[in-house]
Amino acid sequence: MPVSSAELTGLLLAWGQGDSDALDRLMPVVHQELRRIAHRCLQRERANHTIQSTALVHEAYLRLLKQRPRHFEDQNHFIALAAQLMRYILVDYARNHGALKRGAGAFKLALDDRLALPEKQLDLLALDDALKSLQEVDVQQSRLVELRFFGGLSIDEASDVLGVSPATLKRQWATAKAYLYRQMRH
C-alpha cells in the first residue's frame, strides 16, 4: 500500500526516537527500494555467486534491527544507511568467499560507468580498500561514492543527504572518480 512522504518520515522519526515497532512498520514501505538497491549492487556480479538480492535485503534488515535507532530526516537518509550496510555485507561476503577459495575466484563487482572506470570486472575488496583510502583523504567524497554507487542516489538526492549543494557535489564527484581510478589501477 503506497504511503505518503509524510507518513514515511513519521515512521523514520518514530524509529529514531526508539519505537522498535516503527522499523517493522517501515520495512514493508521501503522494501521495494531496498530490493532496487540490492539488485543494483548485485547486477554485475559474477554469474555463479550465491548471494541474492532478497538475501541481501534481509541481511540489511537484520543489521538494522541490531543497530541503535538513528535520526533520519527523510527516506534518502534511510536509503543511504541501507546502502552503506549492503556495502559492508558484500565486503564481508567477499572476504569470506575469498577465504574459502584461498584467494582464487575473487568476488567481482563491475563499477558503474558513472565512476568512469574501465569496463572490466573489479574486485569488491579492492573497491572497498580504495573507498577506505578515499575516506582518509576526504570523508564526504567517500560518502558520496557510497551513496551514488551502492545507493543509486542522484547528485540531487545525495545533496539532500549530505547537506551540500549539487554544484559542490558534482565537483567532488569528479575528484572522487579520478581518485578511485588511480587507486583501482594500482
C-alpha positions as CSV (number, residue, x, y, z in Angstrom):
1,M,0.0,0.0,0.0
2,P,1.5,3.3,-1.0
3,V,2.4,5.7,1.8
4,S,2.9,9.4,1.7
5,S,6.3,11.0,2.2
6,A,5.0,12.5,5.5
7,E,3.9,9.0,6.8
8,L,7.3,7.6,5.8
9,T,9.1,10.4,7.5
10,G,6.9,9.8,10.6
11,L,7.9,6.2,10.7
12,L,11.6,7.1,10.4
13,L,11.3,9.7,13.2
14,A,9.5,7.2,15.4
15,W,12.2,4.6,14.9
16,G,14.8,7.2,15.5
17,Q,13.1,8.1,18.8
18,G,13.3,4.4,20.0
19,D,10.0,3.0,18.8
20,S,11.1,-0.5,17.9
21,D,7.8,-1.4,16.2
22,A,8.3,1.5,13.8
23,L,11.1,-0.4,11.9
24,D,8.7,-3.3,11.5
25,R,6.1,-1.0,10.0
26,L,8.8,0.8,7.9
27,M,10.3,-2.2,6.2
28,P,7.3,-3.1,4.0
29,V,7.1,0.5,2.9
30,V,10.8,0.7,1.8
31,H,11.2,-3.0,0.8
32,Q,10.9,-2.3,-2.9
33,E,13.5,0.5,-2.7
34,L,15.9,-1.8,-0.7
35,R,15.4,-4.5,-3.3
36,R,16.3,-2.0,-6.0
37,I,19.5,-1.1,-4.2
38,A,20.3,-4.7,-3.6
39,H,19.7,-5.6,-7.3
40,R,21.9,-2.6,-8.3
41,C,24.7,-3.9,-6.0
42,L,24.5,-7.4,-7.4
43,Q,23.6,-6.8,-11.1
44,R,27.2,-7.0,-12.3
45,E,28.4,-9.8,-10.0
46,R,29.9,-13.0,-11.2
47,A,27.3,-15.3,-12.6
48,N,27.7,-18.1,-10.0
49,H,27.7,-16.1,-6.8
50,T,25.4,-17.4,-4.1
51,I,24.0,-14.2,-2.5
52,Q,20.8,-13.0,-4.0
53,S,19.1,-9.6,-3.7
54,T,16.4,-10.9,-1.3
55,A,19.1,-12.3,1.0
56,L,21.0,-9.0,0.9
57,V,17.8,-7.1,1.8
58,H,17.1,-9.5,4.7
59,E,20.6,-9.3,6.0
60,A,20.5,-5.5,5.8
61,Y,17.2,-5.6,7.8
62,L,18.8,-7.8,10.4
63,R,21.7,-5.4,10.8
64,L,19.2,-2.5,11.1
65,L,17.5,-4.4,13.9
66,K,20.8,-4.7,15.8
67,Q,21.6,-1.0,15.4
68,R,20.5,1.8,17.7
69,P,17.8,3.8,16.1
70,R,19.1,6.9,14.3
71,H,17.6,10.3,13.4
72,F,16.5,10.4,9.8
73,E,15.3,13.5,8.0
74,D,13.8,11.6,5.1
75,Q,13.8,8.5,3.0
76,N,17.1,9.4,1.3
77,H,18.9,9.3,4.7
78,F,17.4,5.9,5.4
79,I,18.4,4.6,1.9
80,A,21.9,6.0,2.5
81,L,22.2,3.9,5.6
82,A,20.8,0.8,3.9
83,A,23.3,1.3,1.0
84,Q,26.1,1.5,3.5
85,L,25.0,-1.7,5.2
86,M,24.7,-3.5,1.9
87,R,28.3,-2.4,1.1
88,Y,29.5,-3.9,4.4
89,I,27.6,-7.1,3.8
90,L,29.0,-7.5,0.3
91,V,32.5,-6.8,1.5
92,D,32.1,-9.3,4.4
93,Y,30.8,-11.8,1.9
94,A,33.7,-11.2,-0.5
95,R,36.2,-11.7,2.4
96,N,34.6,-14.9,3.5
97,H,34.3,-16.2,-0.1
98,G,37.9,-15.3,-0.8
99,A,39.0,-17.1,2.4
100,L,37.1,-20.2,1.4
101,K,38.7,-20.2,-2.0
102,R,42.1,-19.2,-0.6
103,G,42.2,-16.2,-2.9
104,A,41.0,-17.9,-6.1
105,G,38.0,-16.7,-7.9
106,A,37.7,-13.3,-6.1
107,F,34.3,-11.9,-5.7
108,K,33.9,-9.4,-8.6
109,L,31.9,-6.3,-8.9
110,A,31.8,-4.1,-12.1
111,L,31.9,-0.5,-11.2
112,D,29.2,1.6,-12.6
113,D,30.2,3.5,-15.7
114,R,29.3,6.7,-13.8
115,L,32.5,6.2,-12.0
116,A,34.3,6.5,-15.4
117,L,36.5,3.4,-14.7
118,P,37.5,0.9,-17.3
119,E,34.8,-1.5,-18.4
120,K,36.2,-4.6,-16.6
121,Q,35.4,-6.6,-13.6
122,L,36.9,-5.1,-10.4
123,D,37.5,-6.8,-7.1
124,L,35.0,-5.6,-4.5
125,L,37.7,-5.8,-1.8
126,A,39.9,-3.5,-3.9
127,L,37.0,-1.1,-4.3
128,D,36.5,-1.2,-0.5
129,D,40.2,-0.5,0.1
130,A,40.0,2.4,-2.4
131,L,37.0,3.8,-0.6
132,K,38.7,3.5,2.8
133,S,41.7,5.3,1.4
134,L,39.4,8.0,-0.1
135,Q,37.7,8.3,3.3
136,E,41.1,9.1,4.9
137,V,41.6,11.9,2.4
138,D,38.0,13.1,2.2
139,V,35.2,11.6,4.2
140,Q,32.5,13.4,2.2
141,Q,33.7,12.2,-1.1
142,S,33.9,8.7,0.2
143,R,30.3,9.0,1.4
144,L,29.3,10.5,-1.9
145,V,30.7,7.5,-3.8
146,E,28.9,5.1,-1.4
147,L,25.6,7.0,-1.9
148,R,25.8,7.1,-5.7
149,F,27.4,3.7,-6.4
150,F,25.8,1.5,-3.7
151,G,22.7,3.5,-3.0
152,G,22.0,4.6,-6.6
153,L,21.2,8.2,-5.5
154,S,21.5,11.0,-7.9
155,I,23.6,14.1,-7.2
156,D,20.4,15.9,-6.1
157,E,19.4,13.1,-3.7
158,A,22.9,12.9,-2.4
159,S,22.9,16.6,-1.9
160,D,19.8,16.3,0.4
161,V,21.5,13.6,2.4
162,L,24.9,15.3,2.7
163,G,23.5,18.8,3.1
164,V,25.8,20.1,0.3
165,S,24.9,21.9,-2.9
166,P,24.6,19.9,-6.0
167,A,27.2,22.0,-7.7
168,T,29.7,21.3,-5.0
169,L,28.9,17.5,-5.2
170,K,29.4,17.5,-8.9
171,R,32.9,18.8,-8.4
172,Q,33.6,16.3,-5.6
173,W,32.2,13.5,-7.7
174,A,34.7,14.3,-10.5
175,T,37.5,14.4,-8.0
176,A,36.4,11.2,-6.3
177,K,36.1,9.3,-9.6
178,A,39.7,10.4,-10.5
179,Y,41.0,9.3,-7.1
180,L,39.3,5.9,-7.3
181,Y,40.5,5.4,-10.8
182,R,44.1,6.0,-9.7
183,Q,43.6,3.7,-6.6
184,M,42.0,0.9,-8.6
185,R,44.6,1.0,-11.3
186,H,47.2,0.1,-8.7
